């Protein structure tokens, strides 16, 4: 009878078999690693036993341990000049030759030479012994010789990069203090038998510790020079034989190690370094840094960059995530195999990953960037970075739009801006007979002229748009005030193309020789004379489409879609434009965002859109004069025209200048890292002032308040500064307020956080080159961890006032007598063989 089985049971049985096989392979692999480690430890122990046996054999033949010969000074008990000793040896050789002259007829010449050699060698050895050779050694009491032992306790010592899954600090503890059953054989016990040891743990500073294993390695950074100098200062006046440094060499001080080694060598203080960790490093994913603006605006896109490094893990993609309050905002897979290898190692690849997001609420917000770790990653601590972003709330901005006679461009730009609830638009246009029209914004202060002649009124706006209007319609003072509006007020200025503005062909009416020319991101040129009118129904102008430059393709101002590919496609389907004003070229530092696809001059393609920052403000030129076609000739559902001009308005007004500016260099600090707080104060005309009365209040996350005194900075008008050193982790809020002549200058607030640093986990492989340079430059020696036990015998005791000088004879060494007997016996045997005895 045939029994059938269900497919589900077969699948479960196959899956279970595969899991069992995988688990078996995994255990076999782990057993292989453990076996290799045990073999390595067994070989190391065997080598140490063989070395100890060789030392005993040496002492048996040479009478004294090898250290006596290494450290002692050789001399003769019967002091004779060196020349006299050479003459004596020469006489002995000559006497030997003379003694064998009677054997010429009975022996061959070569054989006689061998006999002369052995006889002369015996006589020379006897003469050597009669001169009483000796070694002078300094007998130093271990109680008078000290040794500084320093163990690295920084965060990089938390890394697990050994085959037995021990951290670096565990390996250092095991070497220095030994296991519970082997404390008497530990390195520290051996050193204590020879020296008085002084034990320090160190990171950026040195701290005296007891003779017990370290339980933590949480130092923020490694500063070997500073820690070493601190320990030496504490032990000043104590006779030190040297320094033993147990570390991975991940020094972050930036100090020239060769210079430090030379300084310690001059003090006759050798540094012996013991390397802890793997020189090759381990497979690792690392978030190297995050580049992000410090401020942003609500509902306005933010562009940031994450630099990711991969070592090993070939063929695996890296996932980068941006999160806030546990919510994933962006998740970007990165194929690192497509990135060119970095440096000599083909295993290391670095990529700069763009991340774009839009903050949806105001305030100081915390974000985290994660590189998702692999399951077997040894250093997951370097996979995450946090940052704070100050998001300004969207507010109603005031824009002044002045144009010439009414035209399609003015009408449609005005409509797009007025439909934005966050824009208060005041517009002016010219009429016949030097009259003007326009609408008020409905806010005070207002003005009754075509253009404000008062600086205070002009400065009440956040941005100015100058349309197709000649420069002659403005007074010189009004143009100069406009320059000040951008330079000191921090306002935005947009210059539109047109036959009367950028394309004006009359020098007296163009902006070529006006103060406005210095603001613009482009150099101006006189426009061409207007062409004769075309026949009715025909246009003499050919259409064109904006061609985005490489900068324009990544600039949020020019974004019509959320992805680069979609954005290019959106620009490609826009209606062609007709006409534009020609400018000469971009100024240094300007950003060209769009060009004409075909028309050129001697400097390259004709510029259509360009921007630049000018002191505290921003300036933009838009040379086309028919963007209205993007609205009139497109579907009524298409919002390209509205989106573009609202983005321009937001760009012009993104960073309006306040009378108080609060600035802190970073948003994240480590414990006890100085925080410099700077406040800039300006008067009502936005000129720097030293007459302001300022105060800053700092509040930690427990609510504790601390008032910080702001002091004027010499030579910097309007700049005040204070310094604060945090002594606890957490978030800190800084609020700056001020008054000038009894009037409030406003309030500015920012936030920073004090958190543990993870810089120690970046480039944290064992730095053998640094440790060798430090050791050899100071007169010491570098030891791998497996050879560290050798340093006990190789560090000499330091000479002190209580040291005694001892002379030990070496003429009676067993080896010398053995050689004398061997050579005399061999000579006698050879002589007897030829009948000379």
Secondary structure, DSSP 4 states (H G I P E B T S, - for coil): ------HHHHHHHHHHHHHHHHHHHHHHHHHHHHHHHHHHHHHHHHHHHHHHHHHHHHHHHHSS-HHHHHHPEEEESS---HHHHHHHHHHHHHHHHHHTGGGTTTS-HHHHHHHHHHHHHHHHHHHHHHTTEEEEEEE--GGG-EEEEEEE-BGGGG-B-STT--BHHHHHHHHHH--GGGGGGSHHHHHHHHSEEEEEEESSSEEE--SS------BS---HHHHHHHHHHHTTTS-EEEEEEEE-----S---HHHHHHHHHHTT--EEEEE-S-SS---EEEEEEEE--SEEETTSEEEEEEEEEEES-TT--EEEEEEETTEEEEEEEE-GGGSPB-TT-TTEEEEEEEEEEE--S-EEEEEEEEEPPPTT-S-GGGGEEEEEEEEEPP--EEEEEEEEE--HHHHHHHHHHHT-TTEEEEEEEEETTTEEEEE--S-SS--SSSS---HHHHTT-SEEEE-S--GGGS-HHHHHHHHHHHHTT--EEEEE--TTTTT---TTTSSTTSTHHHHSSEE--PPPPPPPPPPTT--S---B--EE-HHHHH-GGG-SSSSHHHHHHHHHTSPPB--B----EEPTT-EEEEEEEEEEETTEEEEEEEEEEETTEEEEEE-BS-TTHHHHSS-TT--HHHHHHHHHHHHHTTTPPPSEEEEES-SEE-TT-EEEEEEEEB-TTS-B-S--EEEEEEEETT--EEEE--EEPTT-TTEEEEEEE--S-EEEEEEEEEEETTEEEEEEEEEEEE----GGGSS-S--HHHHHHHHHHHT--EEEGGGGGGHHHHSPPPP-TT-EEEEEE-TT-HHHHHHHHHHHHHHHHHHHHTT--
